[in-house]
Amino acid sequence: MSVISERRVVITGLGAVSPLGNDAESTWDGMKNGRSGIGLIQGMDPTDYPVKIAGEVKDFDPKPYFKNPKDARRMDRYAHLAIPAAKMALEDSGLLDSDPDLGRVGVMIGSGIGGLGTLEDNHTSLIQKSPSRVSPLTIPMMISNIASGVFSMEYGFGGPNMAIVTACATANHSIGEAWRMIKFGDAEAFIAGGSEASIRPMGLAGFANMKALSTRNDEPTRASRPFDTGRDGFVMGEGAGMVVLEELEHAKKRGAPILAELSGYGLSADAYHLTAPHPEGAGAARCMDMALKHAGLNPEDVDYVNAHGTSTPVGDVAETMAVKRSFGNHATSGLLVSSTKSMTGHLLGAAGGVEILACLMAMRDGIVPPTINLEDQDERCDLDYVANTAREVKIKTALSNSFGFGGHNASLLVTKFS
């Protein structure tokens, strides 16, 4: 039997900063209670933009999570969100209390866009002032791998260290590839996930001008409405979501709190279009099929799917078709599906890191979070999306989907540990 089939991987820590709350528990409280974190944009002036709403992180001070204020000033906002979420996950896991072999602990913190704010600010200095006014820290602040690197430096984690960039699939790919490295024996533990902070002039204008965003500016909390006939695009969000992964025996030896087993991971390409999903969900279905295969599970073994569910006219239909292709009859006879983006907005490269939290908490508490604002369900979206109100159901197995521009697909499958 191969090494990869023998080593099991469990999740032992969670950390999050999101539009619903500044830690994992408050984020989950917002999800299970169907609370929207979307409002009028406060972090920039949206007056001249067709879109004026987003899911922003609120009242969060990152400085206490850095060694000193100078360290924080040298980081972009995406790192201001990433580092605290990673530290929360690490503390939740208790990993450092066991004096781990630091050379066997990896870090994989990705971002779909990275330091967009840093790039914008320094480009303005370049154009309006002079080349000499561009900060010498511009490059290390804006590159997408710096949060992963900085986090490893702080703790001396010398294991594998990468930053995956696959648009909105980034966090799921980061967690999945960390799973794979632990499976292969290249590390005993990983801190993995994604972070995003692109509610900036360039980000807002870019997504708005491609007609990807909702323009329901007069009703921010009702703007993200996956699977509803009135959906008109996604709502930008920001935040970070991280997990600590460990090889099972490593976790058991130190008496770690095991939240769930990460039993399956799937990835695929649509190979179809720059921004649109495959219209029949073919790539997404292959992705989910692979996660099931890795886990050794049948479709009917899955209780809950946290959908990518962005609230776009094309995307929600394509994902519904993909779920039906992958799960067959079970898709319409017992499988629960919901989109927590209806509450958080779309956190882009951080989405999967926050949405795996929804799966783990649903499993812990026996509560499936709802898809809010689902008032007139699209007849082409004919699954049980747990409309508007959370549902109390025992969850043993859950799957989280993330699909990104470029046709990048990633699915994570978690099972209750026993």
N, C-alpha and C positions, 0 to 999 in steps of 0.2 A: 504494500500500500504506500502511496506517495506521501511525502511530508505534508503537502497542502491539504490532503484529505484527513490527516490525523489531527492537525492542530485546530482547535476551536477558538473563536474570538468572541469576547463578550464586551459589553459597554458598561463602564463603571463610573462614569462622571458626565455631567451635563453643565453647559454654561450658555447663556444667551443674553443678548441685548437687542431689543426689538421695539417696534412701534407700540406694542402692547405692554411692555414692561422692561425694566432694566436688570432682570435676572430670569432664570428659568421658571421659577414658580409663579411670578407675576405674569409672565408671558402666557403660561398655561392657564392661569386664572382667567385671563382675557379670552383665550380661545374657547374654553369650555362654557363660558358664560355668553358667548356670542357678541363680544364687545368689539367695536371697530376702533382701530388705531389710526384711522385716516382722517386728515383734516386739511385746512388751508395751509399752504406752505409758509413756514415761519423763518426758515434758515436762509432764504434769499428772497429778493423781491420778484414775484412772478407777474407783475403788472403787464408786461409786454408779451407774455406767453399765452398761448391758447389753453394751456393746462395750468391750473393753479392749486392743485391738490396733490398730496402724497402721504405716505406713511412714514413719518419722521420719528426718530428716537427723541424722547423728550426728557428734559431736566436731568441729563446724565453728565457727570463730571468724570472724565477718564483719569485725571491727574493722580488720584490716590492709588491707581493700579500701576503706576510707573515709579521707579526708584526715586526720581526727583523730577521737579517741574521741567527741568531742562530736557530730560529724555522725552517727555510728552511733546514739547515744542518741536522736536526733531522728527515727529511722526505725522503722517497724513491722517485725516479723520477715519479712513477705513481701518488704519492700525489702532486708532483710539478706540474703535469698537471691537476689533479682533483680539487685542491683547487682554482686555478685561474679561471677555467671554471665555477665552482660553484659560485664564487664571481661575475663573469660577469653576470651570469643568475640572481642572486639576485639583482644586481644593475639595470639590465634591467627591472626587474619587479617592482621596487620601493617599494617592500614589507616593508622594514624597515622604510620608510618614514611615514607609517601609524601607527607606534607604536603597532605592533601585539602582541597578547598574546603568549609569547615565548613558553609556555607549550603546545601550540596547533600547533606548527610548527615542522614538522618532517624532517629528513634527511635520504636519502637512496642512498648512493654512493657505487657502487659495482665495482669489478674488476675481470676479469676472472682468472688472475694469481697473481696479487698483486706485492709485492716487490721483484721481481726476481733478480734485480741488487743487492739489499742488501744481499740477500741470497748467491749469487755467491761470492761477495766480502768477506763476513765474513767466508764463507766456505774455501776460499783460505787462509785467515789468520789462520784459525784453522789447516789446513793441513800443510801449509808451515812454520808456526811460532809456535804457541802454543795456547791452550785453553784460556789462559789469554788475548790473543790479539783479541778475539772476542768481538765486541762492546756490552756493556750492553744494547744498544738501538736496537740490532738486531731484537728481536722479535717484539716490537711495530712498528719498521720501515717496516717490511716485511709483517705483517698480512694484509689481504685484507679489514678489517673493519676500519683501523685506519684513513683513509681519512674522512670517514663518522663521526667518533668520534671527530676528531680534528675540523672539520667544525662546529659541534654543540657546541663544547666548546668555540670557538671564539665568537659566537653570543649568546650563552645561549639558543639555541633551545632545549627545553626539551621534545618535542613530540617524537613519535616513531622513533627509529634509528636502522637501519639494514644495512648489506652489503650482498647482494645476490651474489652468485658465481655460474653461470650456463654457463661457457665458453663464447661463442660468443653471447649468448642470454642474458647476464648479464644486460646490460643497459635497454633493453626493459622490462625485468622482474622487474627491479628496478622501472622504471616509472609506469609500470602496477600495481605493488603491492602498490605503493604510491597512485595511483588512487583508488584502492580498499579500502585503509584505510580512505581516505577522504570520499568516498562513505558511509562507515559504520559510519562516524562521529567521528573517532578516532583522527582526525587532521583537521585543516582548511587549511593548506598549507604545501607543501613539496618541498624541493630541491632534485631532483633525477636524476640519470644518471649513467654513467660508465666511467672508466679511465683505460688505459693500457700503459705499458712501458716495453715491453718484447723483444725489439730488442737488445738482449744480447747474449753472446756466447751460453748459455744453450738453450735459446728460439730458436735461429736461427738453431742450430744444431739439436735440437729435432724435429722441424717441417720439416727441410730439409731431415733428415734421414728417416722420414716416407713418403717421396716423396709427401708431400702436397704442396710444394712451386714451383712457377715458376722458371725456371733456364734461363730465357731469359735475361741474365746479360748484353748482348751487346746492348739491347734496353730497358732500364728501363721504359721509359714512355709508351712503347707499351706492357709491360709484363702482366698487368692485363687486360684481354680481355673477360669479361663474355659473354657467349652465342656464342662465336666465335669458329669455328672449330679448330683454332690454340691455344686455351687455354691449358695451361699445369700446372695449379696450381695457388694458390692465392699468393699475395704479402703481406708480413707482413707490418702492419702499427702501429702507436702509436698515442695517443692523448686522449682527453676527451670531452664528450658532456653532458651538463646538461640542465634541464628545471626546472622552478618553476611552480608547480601545485597549484591551489586554488579551493576551493568550490566556485561555481558561485556567490552566494549572498555575500560572503566575498570579492570577487574581485570587484563586482559592487559597494559595499558600499564604498570602498576606491578609486573608480575611476581608477582601474587598466587597463593597456593596455591588452586587451584580444586578443591573437594571434589566438586561435582556441579552440574548445572544444575537449577534449579527450573523445570520445563517446563510444569507444569499446576497449576491451583488451581480447586477447585469449592466451591460453597456453595449451601445450600438450606434450606428450612424443612419440617419434617414437617407443620406446621399441623394437629396432631392432639390432643396431650394435654400437660398441664403438665409431667409428669415421665416418662411412658412413651414409648418410640419408636413410630413407626408399625408395627403388627404385621407388615406385609408388607415393611417396609424400603423403602417407596417413596421417601421423601425422601432417605435415605442413598444409594440407587441413583442418583437424579438428581444428587446431589453428585459421586459418583465419575464419572458419565458426563460431567459438565462438565469435570472435571479432565482426563479423556482427550481431550475435544474441544479444550481449550486447547492441549494438548501435541501434538495431531495424531497420536495413537497409537491403535492398535486394542487391544482387551482382551488379546489373546494376546501383546502386546508387554510386558506387565507380568509381572515375575518374582516379586515379593514384596509382600504387603500387611501392614503393621503395623496390626492391627485395633484398633478402640476397645476391644473385648473386656474389659468391666469385671468379668465374673464374676457378672452378675445373671441370674436365670432367664429374664426376658423379653428383655433387651437382646442377649444373645449369639445367641439364635435369630433376632431381627430383623436383626441385622447379617449373619448367615449368609445369610439370604434376600436381603438387599440385594446382597451380593457375587455371588450366583448370578444375580440380575436383571441386574447390570451387566456381569458377565464371561461370562455364558452358559456354553457347554461348557468354556471354559478354566478356570472356577472349580473344576471337579472333574477336570481333566486336565492338571496341571502347575503350577498356581498355588500358591505357598506362602503361608500365612497364619499369623501368630502374634501373641500378646498378651504384650507385655513387662510389662503390669500384673500379670501373675501373679507378678512379682518385685518390682516397685516399689510395688504398690498403685496407687490412682487419684490422680494428682496434680492432678485437677480442672483449673483454668485453666492449669496448667503442663504438663499431660500431653503436649500436642502438641509442645512445645518439647524435651522429653526423648525423645519417640518418633521425631521426625525424625532425631535423633542415631542411633537404632537403625538407621534406613534407610540413613543415610550410611555408618555403620561397617560394616554388612552389605555394602554395595557396595564399600567399600575393602578389606575383608579376605576377602570371599567366604565369609562365615559368616552364616547366618540364625539369629537368636536363638530359643530355644525358647519354647513355652508350657509352663511347669512345672505340676506337680500335675494333669496331664491323665491320669487313671488309668482313668476309665470314661466314654468319650466319649458325649455325648448324641447319640442317633441323629438328632435334628433338626439337629444341627450336624455336617454330613457333609463338611467340607472337610479338607484336609491342614494341620493346625495345628502342625506341627513339634513333636510331643509330647515334652516332657521333656528332650530332648537337642538341642543346636545341630546344624545341618547345613551341611556345606561345599558351597556352590553358588555359581557365578559369578552375581552380580546386576548387571544393567545398568539396570533400571528398578524403582523401588519406590514404593508409595503408602502414605500414612499417613492414617488416619481419626480424626476426633475429633467426637463428637456430644454435645450438651449439653442440660440441662433447658430447656424452652421450645421444643424441636424444632429447635435450631440445629445445623446440620451443616457440616463443613468437611473437605475432603480436599486433601492436598498430594501432588504427583507429582514425584519427582526422577529424573533420568536421568544415567548416567555421562557425564562430559564428554569429548568428543573433537573 
